[in-house]
């Protein structure tokens, strides 16, 4: 499984990183190692059926954050993780688009009964 995650820093709780990982704990450990303060926290994860689905969701989250004026840089949104998570929940609860119904084509080879006079 692949996950989309929301991570924030204890020092900067008003910023949220959106990312993708197969192992969120390992990804968090990478952040902790690269950060002298080691204060990153996983706020929420969203399980996706495939990496492609995870990339689509991550892209939608970042695009929506950019549209809302929250984009910081890269995968960082300048908004609290609770607000970002609420936005993601709304996205995930949107009704799925039903496929456009195809018109029925007439069967040109169907036998027709001819009326006799």
N, C-alpha and C positions, 0 to 999 in steps of 0.2 A: 504494500500500500504506500501511497504517496500522500503527504499532508501539506496543506497550506497552513502556515503558522503566523501568529501575531506575537511579536516580542517587543518588550519595552525595557528601558533602562530605569533603574530605581532613582538615578540622579536626574533623569529627564523624563518624568512620567507623562509629559505632554507630547511625546513623539512615539510612533509605533512603526516597527519594521515588519513588512509583509514579505514572506519568503516561502520557499518550497524545500521540503526535505523528506527523505524516506525514513530517517531516524532523527526526530526532532531533538531528543536529548543529546545526541552526538553533535548536532548543529549548534545547540546552545553551548555546549562545551567549547566549541570552536570560537564562539563569540567571547566567552569568559576568558579564554587564553589570550585573545587579541586585545582585551580591554584591561587596563591596569586596575580599574575599580571592581571588575568582576561582579557587576550588579544587574545583569540582564535577567529578565524573568519571562517565561512563556506565559502569555495571557490566555490564549485560546488556540486550538488546532481544529482543522476541518479535514476530515478524511476524504480523499478523492479516489475514484476507481482506477485512475491512470495518471501518468505524468502529464499527458496531454490535457486532461481535465483540470489538473492542478495548475498548469500554466495558464489555461483560459481563465480560471477563477482569480488567480493572482493578477492577471492583466486587467480583469474587470474591476478588481478592488483598487488597484493603483490608478486606473483611468477615472473611476468615480471620485477618488480622493483628489486627483488633479482638478476635476471639474468643480469640486466643492472648494477649491482653493487651499487644500491641505498639503499639497505635495511639497516635500522638502528637497530631497534629491534621491536618485536611484529608487530604492524600495522603501524609503522612509516617508511616512506621512506625519505632518505636524498636527496631530490630533491624539487625544487620549485613546488608549486601547479599547475602553468600554464603548466609546462612540463609534470607532472603526468596526468593532465586533457587531454592534447593533446594525450598522450599514450592511455588513456581510450577511447577517441573519435575514435582513429584508431581501437581499439578492437571492438567497437560497430558498426563500419562501415565495418568490414570484411564481405565478402560474407558468407552466411550460406552454410554449406555443404549440398548438395542434398543427399537424401538417395540413397544408392546403388541400382540400379534397379535389380529386381529379374528376373532371366531368366524365360521365359514362358515354362511351362511344357506341353508336348503334352497331349491332352485329349485322354486317352486310351479307353474311353467308347463312343467316337463319332462314329456314324455309318459311315461305309466306303461303298462306292459304288463299287461293284465288277463288273469288266468288264467281260462280257460274250463273248466267242469266237464263 
